[in-house]
Amino acid sequence: MVTDVTLGYTCCLVAGIGFGINFLPVKGIDIGDGIFFSAVMSIGILFVGLLTGTVLSSPPGLAMAQFEPLAALRGSIWMVGNLMCP
């Protein structure tokens, strides 16, 4: 059985790799100032979050998970950081 520490480090490794290669598909494409790309990426993240919340809710599909305002704030700060990078 996997211990909590091993599972935590594995999840951190997968997240680090995932966020590290996040923008590689558009590296060779001229995306202009990036505002449209950032908006579409934000909408995609929102839909994936809503779908995940719906699928993982208990009982499935009947109730969404509790809204976490601090997580929303951190996501907004992350998106503003993406907009600040040329």
CYANA upper distance limits for C-alpha pairs under 8 A (distance plus 0.5 A):
  2 VAL  CA      6 THR  CA      6.88
  2 VAL  CA      7 LEU  CA      6.94
  3 THR  CA      7 LEU  CA      6.73
  4 ASP  CA      8 GLY  CA      6.51
  5 VAL  CA      9 TYR  CA      6.71
  6 THR  CA     10 THR  CA      6.58
  7 LEU  CA     11 CYS  CA      6.64
  8 GLY  CA     12 CYS  CA      6.70
  9 TYR  CA     13 LEU  CA      6.63
 10 THR  CA     14 VAL  CA      6.73
 11 CYS  CA     15 ALA  CA      6.53
 12 CYS  CA     16 GLY  CA      6.47
 13 LEU  CA     17 ILE  CA      6.74
 14 VAL  CA     18 GLY  CA      6.53
 15 ALA  CA     19 PHE  CA      6.48
 16 GLY  CA     20 GLY  CA      6.33
 17 ILE  CA     21 ILE  CA      6.80
 18 GLY  CA     22 ASN  CA      6.54
 23 PHE  CA     27 LYS  CA      6.89
 26 VAL  CA     30 ASP  CA      8.37
 26 VAL  CA     31 ILE  CA      8.25
 31 ILE  CA     37 PHE  CA      7.50
 33 ASP  CA     86 PRO  CA      7.74
 34 GLY  CA     38 SER  CA      6.49
 34 GLY  CA     83 LEU  CA      7.70
 34 GLY  CA     86 PRO  CA      8.36
 35 ILE  CA     39 ALA  CA      6.64
 35 ILE  CA     83 LEU  CA      7.43
 36 PHE  CA     40 VAL  CA      6.64
 37 PHE  CA     41 MET  CA      6.54
 38 SER  CA     42 SER  CA      6.55
 38 SER  CA     79 MET  CA      7.99
 38 SER  CA     82 ASN  CA      7.94
 38 SER  CA     83 LEU  CA      7.52
 39 ALA  CA     43 ILE  CA      6.77
 40 VAL  CA     44 GLY  CA      6.65
 41 MET  CA     45 ILE  CA      6.67
 42 SER  CA     46 LEU  CA      6.67
 42 SER  CA     79 MET  CA      8.15
 43 ILE  CA     47 PHE  CA      6.74
 44 GLY  CA     48 VAL  CA      6.69
 45 ILE  CA     49 GLY  CA      6.57
 46 LEU  CA     50 LEU  CA      6.65
 47 PHE  CA     51 LEU  CA      6.54
 48 VAL  CA     52 THR  CA      6.47
 49 GLY  CA     53 GLY  CA      6.47
 50 LEU  CA     54 THR  CA      6.59
 51 LEU  CA     55 VAL  CA      6.60
 52 THR  CA     56 LEU  CA      6.42
 53 GLY  CA     57 SER  CA      6.30
 53 GLY  CA     64 MET  CA      6.36
 53 GLY  CA     65 ALA  CA      6.55
 54 THR  CA     60 PRO  CA      6.94
 54 THR  CA     61 GLY  CA      5.62
 54 THR  CA     62 LEU  CA      8.16
 54 THR  CA     63 ALA  CA      7.68
 54 THR  CA     64 MET  CA      6.30
 54 THR  CA     65 ALA  CA      8.33
 55 VAL  CA     60 PRO  CA      6.10
 55 VAL  CA     61 GLY  CA      6.70
 56 LEU  CA     60 PRO  CA      6.81
 57 SER  CA     61 GLY  CA      6.94
 57 SER  CA     62 LEU  CA      7.84
 57 SER  CA     63 ALA  CA      6.63
 57 SER  CA     64 MET  CA      6.30
 57 SER  CA     65 ALA  CA      6.58
 58 SER  CA     62 LEU  CA      7.86
 58 SER  CA     63 ALA  CA      7.41
 59 PRO  CA     63 ALA  CA      7.57
 68 GLU  CA     72 ALA  CA      7.02
 69 PRO  CA     73 LEU  CA      6.66
 70 LEU  CA     74 ARG  CA      6.71
 71 ALA  CA     75 GLY  CA      6.66
 72 ALA  CA     76 SER  CA      6.68
 73 LEU  CA     77 ILE  CA      6.75
 74 ARG  CA     78 TRP  CA      6.65
 75 GLY  CA     79 MET  CA      6.71
 76 SER  CA     80 VAL  CA      6.70
 77 ILE  CA     81 GLY  CA      6.67
 78 TRP  CA     82 ASN  CA      6.88
 79 MET  CA     83 LEU  CA      6.84
 80 VAL  CA     84 MET  CA      6.81
 81 GLY  CA     85 CYS  CA      7.20
